[in-house]
Amino acid sequence: MATDPAVVPYLKAVFNGPVGMTLDSFLAPLRVFPQFANDGHGGEVVFGIIGIVTVLVAGSMWRKRKLQGDAHSATAV
């Protein structure tokens, strides 16, 4: 999603401005350097993390529903 040609201009507009500078200055003391400002790849890192969290949340919800369905089937028999 972060490399989609339709999304890249919006990412650059957001992360090359004050948001990117603030994130860079906040993460510098922590020695985390994804470089948001100045055409860095921090936006790709953010969207990668969002994708990971989305997959984990969806998987846990799917697993919970599956387990509840199996438990309901076992009690119905």
Secondary structure, DSSP 8 states (H G I E B T S, - for coil): -TT-TTTHHHHHHHHTTHHHHHHHHHHTTTT-----TTT-SHHHHHHHHHHHHHHHHHHHHHHHHHHHHHHHHHHH-
